Amino acid sequence: MNKESKIYVAGHRGLVGSAIVEMLREKGYGNLVLKTSQELDLRRQAEVESFFAQERPEYVFLAAAKVGGINANNIYRAEFIYDNLMMETNIIHSAYLHKTQKLLFLGSSCIYPKLCPQPMKEEHLLTGFLEPTNEPYAIAKIAGIKLCENYCRQYGVNFISAMPTNLYGKNDNFDLANSHVLPALIRKFHEAKIAKAPYVEVWGTGSALREFLHVDDLAQGLIFLMENYNDIEFVNVGTGEEVSIKELALLIKAVVGYEGELQFDTSKPDGTLRKLLDTSKINAAGWKAETSLKEGIEMTYHWFLENYSGIRGK
């Protein structure tokens, strides 16, 4: 990419898309094409093809997706597979038709089997059964990977895929029922602190292990891949470090300054017990995450406090 390249960021108001836009602008990329879901429904093929025919973006970051935590994935199963399949298929095909120079598709670490060897390497894809609670979302993301891979093989395009681990940061969704665990806990601890509640409830046993990547690090990583990576095979993007949900809760509790107790609701699911990405491929290419989990939570809580009245999920 050069600084004048026309770049389309699909999903620019979401957690990942907004971070990509901010990072691109910081690096001097000013020719950005941005459309809200009200202006362009990515699930509608005719709308997407018309958009690409008119704008002809040279580079595409495909960060648009319907996302959520365990609860949302399990309840809105049809929406998660339909919406994500339609969005990615329409964008990838239109990018091919209108000769986009390069596209980066954003997947998710939930593509890996439930009982995947740890840490999870790229070659472990499709070697076992998926976690049932997020199977529809995972299947949609696997389809996106295979679309990019096979458009490269048949048409000779440069469409790459990146699989990030669990993400968090500014512009996250803090809904207590449908968000991911880290933003939900930030909100829970903050509101318990204000209300002087005696305890905070945490879903599951607290023993499940998770890896967390700050969204600004991801944005750096994705721009790095767009500028430097051209292989058909997808690449993991993460920190290579993991923490238990209990340890995460205690860390957030300390950052927020909540002084009550933790209670674990074991009637709620833990999900996959361990999900650690092997990041040796992207590290060898020259990129590594920089933000520690504590630093990232402090940054996210600071943003949460500044934007509390208008945060998503309230």
Secondary structure, 3 states (H helix, E strand, C coil): CCCCCCEEEECCCCHHHHHHHHHHHHCCCCCEECCCCCCCCCCCHHHHHHHHHHHCCCEEEECCCCCCCHHHHHHCHHHHHHHHHHHHHHHHHHHHHCCCCEEEEECCHHHCCCCCCCCECHHHCCCCCCCHHHHHHHHHHHHHHHHHHHHHHHHCCCEEEEEECEEECCCCECCCCCCCHHHHHHHHHHHHHHHCCCEEEEECCCCCEECEEEHHHHHHHHHHHHHHCCCCCCEEECCCCCEEHHHHHHHHHHHHCCCCEEEEECCCCCCCCEECECCHHHHHHCCCCCCCHHHHHHHHHHHHHHCHHHCECC
